[in-house]
Amino acid sequence: MRPQRIMSMIGGVVLAAGALLGTGPAAVAAQPAEPPAEFGTDWHDPVTAAPPVAVPHARSCQVTLAQAQFRDFTPYKGSYAPPKGCGDRWSKVVLRLDGNVKGRQYDRLGYLHVGGVEVLRTSTPEPSPDGIAWNVEKDVTRYSDTFRSAQPVEMLIGNVVDETYTGVIDVKVTLTFYAAEGRVKPAAAPDKVLPLDGTALTTPRNSERIVAEVYATGSGGGCEEFWYLAVPDPAPYSCKAAAGPNREVRIKVDGQLAGIASPFPNVWTGGWSNPFLWYVVPAPHAFDVRPIEYDLTPYAALLNDGRAHRVEVSVAGVPEGQSGWSTPVNVLVWQDRGSEVVTGALTRHDESAPADSTTYTPGTEPRLDAKANHRLTTAGYLNTSHGRVTTTVARGVTADTVHRWTEGENTDALKGSWSDDSAVTTDGRGPAVTARVHRTYTMDGTTTIGADNRLRTVITLGDLADTATLRGGRATSFSYLDDTYRGDASWTLNVPRDQRHATGTSAERYRLYGSDGCYDRSLKTAQGTLTEDLRRC
């Protein structure tokens, strides 16, 4: 999958976290249809197997946040006012984006800001000539502090419309607020949501928990969109980086490393040279980019001194001077209402030396083996109104990829696995509480171009997460997520669109089991037709 071929041509700037939903059950075909022999001029609207946002049985109020048509790189600018009739302490706030586009267009990235806070980062599906509609639904309750007052709104899905690329992206975004009344209680949302404008951060002096979220995306149509394929010299490949494919998203506080994470290997809807893979079922998180979360509570005592502190995000492994990553940051703060100032100290900062290696093996099928691992543990205590509380944050990331290709990159294959393990332990009054998360991202794909100029991509993507909360060493809640996508699509290069004779099958199964119950849904498609929609829970 030669990078210049697999460029999905995401045009320009970028977009934003929560549960991903393609289209809801109402948009799913009542009965699967018989698929055609090949793709035509229309196909099923995009749909994902991920669950809708669960909402309470409570009074609701809806506000339109943005409504715009995107033809270029001019942002939509509007204003937001809180809803009337649902109070200002909500049990749930749900964002919904409804979009439609027709004609010819690349996948595009976009952002939505409310009061400078990034509340959605998204990409778009590629349309059919006859047109498609899709939607994204996301739980944005965590941004309730922002929604309690009037705010400016800015949204952009950078686009290019001309004689060739005719697709105008038409979107409407709403917020639905669910009241907290009777047995429906207000959500435990952060007290403050602070957008990081530049690198200066000033937090309330009584902060007792601080979490940064970073919407990290490699994008812009360059090689960093496909960072997992990069190779160092002397390997003969069209995407180069001294660190090869090893990437790590890091956050620093006043110059000291405060958090590490593995980036999610996002694939947009034109990725891997093959939009026919993604027309109906997108890759996981393509429409709702999930932010990376960093618990910075060990640094709260430092940040609580009333002064501005420097908070910086970087992506290790990107060649110096090369752009291609967007890393907007929101800082979520929980305050100690019983204290005006919360004091304490950072007591531990243990970091392993980052271990990155690449091994190039030349031959008729060159091969690059790349590995990486890094660990960081921080700890600190805070003297709160409810006693001294110690927070310990441990995180470890690893990467393991094997990249093979042939001359001309007419065969290009990658098999990769990335892990991101974290444990946050809070120890104060009562038994210690530990929240553990083990995430694994997988990619196994091959693109080939035959002598008949037929391009074929076969790919499997996985997003897995194993989580548990322990109190005094005993599990009080747990969950297991397995979101797996599989696709196989072919089309003929360098011919008019009506002569591509494209075929393709795709499938997604989203399984979530745990102490709160289960959700299990499977989708299958062929030539743009939804052939299976199966729910097991």
Residue pairs with C-beta under 8 A, 6 or more apart in sequence:
1 229
1 272
1 273
1 409
1 412
1 445
1 447
1 457
2 238
2 273
2 408
2 409
2 410
2 412
3 223
3 226
3 229
3 238
3 239
3 409
4 238
5 273
5 409
5 455
6 226
6 271
6 272
6 273
6 274
6 447
7 221
7 225
7 270
8 106
8 107
8 221
8 225
8 268
8 269
8 270
8 271
8 275
9 106
9 107
9 221
9 270
10 106
10 107
10 108
10 109
10 123
10 219
10 220
10 221
10 225
10 268
10 270
11 73
11 106
11 108
11 109
11 158
11 159
11 160
11 221
12 73
12 108
12 109
12 158
12 220
13 73
13 109
13 110
13 111
13 156
13 158
13 326
14 109
14 110
14 111
14 121
14 215
14 217
14 219
14 220
14 326
15 109
15 110
15 111
15 112
15 120
15 121
15 122
15 123
15 156
15 157
15 215
15 289
16 111
16 112
16 118
16 119
16 120
16 121
16 122
16 215
16 288
16 289
16 291
16 328
17 120
17 121
17 138
17 213
17 215
17 288
17 289
17 290
17 291
18 53
18 95
18 138
18 139
18 140
18 288
18 290
19 50
19 51
19 52
19 53
19 137
19 138
19 139
19 288
20 48
20 50
20 136
20 138
20 284
20 285
20 287
20 288
20 290
21 48
21 50
21 51
21 52
21 53
21 135
21 136
21 137
21 138
21 288
22 46
22 47
22 48
22 50
22 134
22 135
22 136
22 281
22 282
22 287
23 45
23 46
23 47
23 48
23 133
23 134
23 135
24 52
24 135
24 137
25 52
27 45
27 47
27 133
27 135
28 47
28 530
28 533
29 44
29 530
29 533
32 529
32 530
32 531
32 532
32 533
33 529
33 530
33 531
34 529
35 525
35 526
35 527
35 528
35 529
35 531
36 527
36 528
36 529
37 503
37 527
38 501
38 502
38 503
38 527
39 276
39 279
39 500
39 502
39 503
39 504
39 527
39 528
40 527
40 528
41 128
41 129
41 130
42 128
42 129
42 130
42 131
42 528
43 128
43 132
43 279
43 280
43 527
43 528
43 529
44 279
44 280
44 525
44 528
44 529
44 530
45 132
45 133
45 134
45 280
46 125
46 132
46 134
46 279
46 280
46 281
46 282
46 287
47 280
47 281
47 523
47 530
47 533
48 281
48 282
48 287
48 508
48 510
48 523
49 281
49 483
49 508
49 509
49 510
49 521
49 522
49 523
50 284
50 483
50 510
50 521
51 510
51 512
51 519
51 521
52 137
53 92
53 94
53 137
53 138
53 139
55 92
55 94
55 176
55 178
56 91
56 92
56 178
56 184
57 184
58 91
58 178
58 179
58 180
58 181
58 182
58 184
59 85
59 86
59 178
59 179
59 181
60 86
60 176
60 177
60 178
60 179
61 83
61 84
61 85
61 86
61 176
61 177
61 179
62 83
62 174
62 175
62 176
62 177
63 80
63 81
63 82
63 83
63 174
63 175
63 177
64 172
64 173
64 174
65 78
65 80
65 95
65 112
65 114
65 153
65 173
65 174
65 175
66 76
66 78
66 112
66 153
66 155
66 171
66 172
66 173
67 171
67 172
67 173
68 76
68 155
68 170
68 171
69 168
69 169
69 170
69 171
70 76
70 108
70 110
70 156
70 157
70 158
70 159
70 168
70 169
70 170
70 171
71 159
71 161
71 168
71 169
72 158
72 159
72 160
72 161
73 156
73 158
73 159
74 156
75 154
75 155
75 156
76 153
76 154
76 155
76 156
77 152
77 153
77 154
78 152
78 153
78 154
78 155
79 150
79 151
79 152
79 153
80 114
80 115
80 147
80 150
80 151
80 152
80 153
81 150
82 88
82 147
82 148
82 149
82 150
83 175
83 177
86 177
86 178
86 179
87 179
87 180
87 181
88 148
89 144
89 180
89 186
90 141
90 144
90 177
90 178
90 179
90 180
90 186
90 187
91 141
91 178
91 179
91 180
91 184
91 185
91 186
91 187
92 139
92 141
92 177
92 178
92 187
93 139
93 140
93 141
93 143
93 144
93 147
93 175
93 176
93 177
93 178
94 137
94 138
94 139
94 140
94 175
94 176
94 178
95 119
95 120
95 136
95 137
95 138
95 139
95 140
95 173
95 174
95 175
96 135
96 136
96 137
96 138
96 173
96 174
96 176
97 112
97 120
97 122
97 135
97 136
97 137
97 171
97 172
97 173
98 133
98 134
98 135
98 171
98 172
98 173
98 174
99 124
99 133
99 134
99 135
99 136
99 169
99 170
99 171
99 172
100 131
100 132
100 133
100 134
100 170
101 124
101 125
101 127
101 131
101 132
101 167
101 168
101 169
101 170
102 127
102 128
102 129
102 130
102 131
102 132
102 167
103 127
103 129
103 131
103 165
103 166
103 167
103 168
104 127
104 129
104 164
104 165
104 166
104 167
105 124
105 126
105 127
105 159
105 161
105 165
105 166
105 167
105 169
106 126
106 160
106 165
106 270
107 123
107 124
107 125
107 126
107 268
107 269
107 270
107 271
107 275
108 123
108 124
108 157
108 158
108 159
108 169
109 121
109 122
109 123
109 124
109 157
109 158
109 217
109 219
109 268
110 121
110 122
110 123
110 124
110 155
110 156
110 157
110 158
111 118
111 120
111 121
111 154
111 155
111 156
111 215
111 328
112 118
112 119
112 120
112 121
112 122
112 153
112 154
112 155
112 173
113 119
113 153
113 154
113 155
113 195
114 143
114 146
114 147
114 151
114 152
114 153
115 146
115 149
115 151
115 152
115 195
116 152
116 195
116 197
117 143
117 146
117 193
117 195
117 330
118 195
118 215
118 328
118 330
119 140
119 143
119 146
120 136
120 138
120 140
120 173
120 288
121 215
121 217
121 288
121 289
121 291
121 328
122 136
122 157
122 287
122 288
122 289
123 266
123 268
123 269
123 286
123 287
123 289
124 157
124 169
124 269
124 287
125 132
125 134
125 269
125 278
125 279
125 282
125 287
126 269
126 270
126 275
126 278
126 279
127 167
128 279
128 528
134 287
136 287
136 288
138 288
140 175
141 187
141 189
142 189
142 190
142 193
142 332
143 189
143 193
143 330
144 187
144 189
144 190
145 189
145 190
145 191
145 192
145 193
146 193
147 175
147 177
155 171
155 173
157 169
157 171
159 167
159 168
159 169
161 167
161 168
178 184
180 186
180 187
190 211
190 332
190 333
190 334
191 204
191 333
191 334
191 335
192 203
192 204
192 331
192 332
192 333
192 335
193 330
193 331
193 332
193 333
194 201
194 203
194 330
194 331
194 332
194 333
195 328
195 329
195 330
195 331
196 212
196 311
196 328
196 329
196 330
196 331
199 310
199 311
199 312
200 308
200 309
200 310
200 311
201 303
201 308
201 309
201 310
201 311
201 331
202 306
202 307
202 308
202 309
203 210
203 300
203 303
203 304
203 331
203 333
204 304
204 333
204 335
205 304
205 305
205 306
205 340
205 341
205 342
206 304
206 335
206 336
206 337
206 339
206 340
206 341
206 342
207 300
207 303
207 304
207 333
207 334
207 335
207 336
207 342
208 297
208 300
208 334
208 335
208 336
208 342
208 382
208 384
208 389
209 295
209 297
209 300
209 333
209 334
209 391
210 295
210 296
210 297
210 299
210 300
210 303
210 331
210 332
210 333
210 334
211 293
211 294
211 295
211 296
211 297
211 331
211 332
212 251
212 259
212 293
212 294
212 296
212 311
212 329
212 330
212 331
212 332
213 291
213 292
213 293
213 294
213 329
213 330
213 331
213 332
214 249
214 251
214 261
214 291
214 292
214 294
214 313
214 327
214 328
214 329
215 289
215 291
215 292
215 326
215 327
215 328
216 249
216 261
216 263
216 291
216 292
216 313
216 315
216 325
216 326
216 327
217 266
217 289
217 325
217 326
218 224
218 225
218 226
218 227
218 247
218 263
218 266
218 315
218 324
218 325
219 225
219 268
219 324
219 325
219 326
220 323
220 324
222 322
222 323
222 324
223 229
223 230
223 238
223 239
223 240
223 241
223 324
224 318
224 322
224 323
224 324
224 325
225 268
225 271
225 324
226 239
226 271
227 241
227 245
227 247
227 263
227 265
227 317
227 318
227 324
228 245
228 247
228 265
228 401
228 414
228 416
228 443
229 237
229 239
229 245
229 403
229 412
229 414
230 237
230 239
230 240
230 241
230 243
230 244
230 245
231 237
231 239
231 240
231 241
231 244
231 245
231 358
231 360
231 368
231 403
232 240
232 241
232 242
232 243
232 244
232 358
232 360
232 368
233 240
233 242
234 360
235 360
235 362
235 366
235 368
236 366
237 366
237 368
237 405
237 409
238 409
240 319
241 317
241 318
241 319
241 322
242 319
243 316
243 317
243 356
243 358
244 317
244 356
244 358
244 368
244 370
245 317
245 368
245 370
245 399
245 401
245 403
245 416
246 316
246 317
246 356
246 358
246 370
246 371
246 372
246 399
247 262
247 263
247 315
247 316
247 317
247 318
247 399
248 260
248 261
248 262
248 263
248 315
248 316
248 317
248 354
248 372
248 374
248 397
249 260
249 261
249 262
249 263
249 292
249 313
249 314
249 315
249 316
249 327
250 257
250 259
250 260
250 261
250 313
250 314
250 315
250 316
251 257
251 258
251 259
251 294
251 296
251 311
251 312
251 313
251 329
252 258
252 310
252 311
252 312
252 313
252 314
253 296
253 299
253 302
253 303
253 309
253 310
253 311
254 302
254 309
254 310
255 310
256 349
257 349
257 351
257 376
258 294
258 296
258 298
258 299
258 378
259 294
259 295
259 296
259 376
259 393
259 395
260 374
260 376
260 395
260 397
261 292
261 294
261 395
261 397
261 420
262 397
262 398
262 399
262 418
262 419
262 420
262 439
262 441
263 292
263 315
263 418
264 285
264 290
264 441
264 463
265 416
265 418
265 441
265 443
265 461
266 283
266 285
266 286
266 289
267 278
267 283
267 286
267 461
268 278
268 283
268 286
269 275
269 278
269 279
269 282
269 283
269 286
270 278
271 277
271 278
271 283
272 445
272 447
272 457
272 459
273 447
273 455
273 457
274 447
274 455
274 457
274 487
274 489
274 491
274 504
276 489
276 490
276 491
276 502
276 503
276 504
277 457
277 459
277 487
277 488
277 489
277 504
277 506
278 286
278 487
278 506
279 504
279 528
280 506
280 523
280 525
280 528
280 529
280 530
281 485
281 487
281 506
281 507
281 508
281 523
281 525
283 461
283 485
284 461
284 463
284 483
284 485
284 508
285 463
291 330
295 391
295 393
295 422
295 424
296 303
296 331
297 380
297 382
297 391
297 393
297 424
298 346
298 347
298 348
298 378
298 379
298 380
298 391
298 392
298 393
299 346
299 378
299 380
300 342
300 344
300 380
300 382
301 342
301 343
301 344
301 345
301 346
301 380
301 381
301 382
302 309
302 346
303 309
304 341
304 342
304 343
304 344
311 329
311 331
313 327
313 329
314 327
315 325
315 327
316 354
317 356
318 324
318 325
336 342
336 382
336 384
336 385
336 386
337 385
338 384
338 385
338 386
339 384
339 385
342 382
342 383
342 384
343 382
343 383
344 380
344 381
344 382
344 383
344 388
345 380
345 381
346 378
346 379
346 380
347 379
347 380
347 381
347 390
348 377
348 378
348 379
348 380
348 392
349 377
349 378
350 375
350 376
350 377
350 378
351 374
351 375
351 376
351 377
352 373
352 374
352 375
352 376
354 372
354 373
354 374
355 371
355 372
355 373
355 374
356 370
356 371
356 372
357 370
357 371
357 372
358 368
358 369
358 370
359 368
359 369
359 370
360 366
360 367
360 368
361 367
361 368
361 369
364 406
364 407
365 404
365 405
365 406
365 411
366 404
366 405
366 406
367 402
367 403
367 404
368 401
368 402
368 403
369 401
369 402
370 399
370 400
370 401
370 402
370 403
371 398
371 399
371 400
371 401
372 397
372 398
372 399
373 396
373 397
373 398
373 399
374 396
374 397
375 394
375 395
375 396
375 397
376 394
376 395
376 396
377 392
377 393
377 394
377 395
378 392
378 393
379 390
379 391
379 392
379 393
380 390
380 391
381 388
381 389
381 390
381 391
382 388
382 389
382 391
384 428
386 428
386 429
387 428
387 429
388 428
389 426
389 427
389 428
390 426
390 427
390 428
391 424
391 425
391 426
391 427
392 423
392 424
392 425
392 427
393 422
393 423
393 424
394 422
394 423
394 424
394 425
395 420
395 421
395 422
395 423
396 419
396 420
396 421
396 422
397 418
397 419
397 420
397 421
398 418
398 419
399 416
399 417
399 418
399 419
400 416
400 417
400 418
401 414
401 415
401 416
401 417
402 414
402 415
402 416
403 413
403 414
404 411
404 412
404 413
404 414
405 411
405 412
405 413
406 412
410 448
410 449
411 446
411 447
411 448
411 449
412 446
412 447
412 448
413 445
413 446
413 447
414 443
414 444
414 445
415 443
415 444
416 442
416 443
416 444
417 440
417 441
417 442
417 443
418 440
418 441
418 442
419 438
419 439
419 440
419 441
420 437
420 438
420 439
420 440
420 441
421 436
421 437
421 438
421 439
422 436
422 437
423 434
423 435
423 436
423 437
424 434
424 435
425 432
425 433
425 434
426 432
426 433
426 434
427 433
431 471
431 472
431 473
432 471
432 472
432 473
433 469
433 470
433 471
434 469
434 470
435 467
435 468
435 469
436 467
436 468
436 469
436 470
437 465
437 466
437 467
438 465
438 466
438 467
439 463
439 464
439 465
440 462
440 464
440 465
441 462
441 463
441 464
442 460
442 461
442 462
442 464
443 459
443 460
443 461
443 462
444 459
444 460
445 457
445 458
445 459
445 460
445 461
446 457
446 458
446 459
447 455
447 456
447 457
448 455
448 456
449 455
449 493
450 456
452 492
453 492
453 493
453 494
453 495
454 490
454 491
454 492
454 493
455 490
455 491
455 492
455 493
456 488
456 489
456 490
457 487
457 488
457 489
457 490
458 487
458 488
459 485
459 486
459 487
459 488
460 484
460 485
460 486
460 487
461 484
461 485
462 482
462 483
462 484
462 485
463 481
463 482
463 483
463 484
464 481
464 482
464 483
465 479
465 480
465 481
466 479
466 480
466 481
467 478
467 479
467 480
467 481
467 514
468 475
468 477
468 478
468 479
469 475
469 476
469 477
469 478
470 476
476 515
477 514
477 515
477 516
478 514
478 515
479 512
479 513
479 514
479 515
479 516
480 511
480 512
480 513
480 514
481 511
481 512
482 509
482 510
482 511
483 508
483 509
483 510
483 511
484 508
484 509
485 506
485 507
485 508
486 506
486 507
486 508
487 504
487 505
487 506
487 507
488 504
488 505
488 506
489 502
489 503
489 504
489 505
489 506
490 502
490 503
490 504
491 500
491 501
491 502
491 503
492 499
492 500
492 501
492 502
502 527
503 527
504 525
504 526
504 527
504 528
505 524
505 525
505 526
505 527
506 524
506 525
507 522
507 523
507 524
507 525
507 532
508 522
508 523
509 520
509 521
509 522
509 523
510 519
510 520
510 521
510 522
511 518
511 519
511 520
512 518
512 519
512 520
513 519
513 520
517 537
518 537
519 537
520 535
520 536
520 537
521 533
521 534
521 535
521 536
522 532
522 533
522 534
522 535
522 536
523 530
523 532
523 533
523 534
524 530
524 531
524 532
525 531
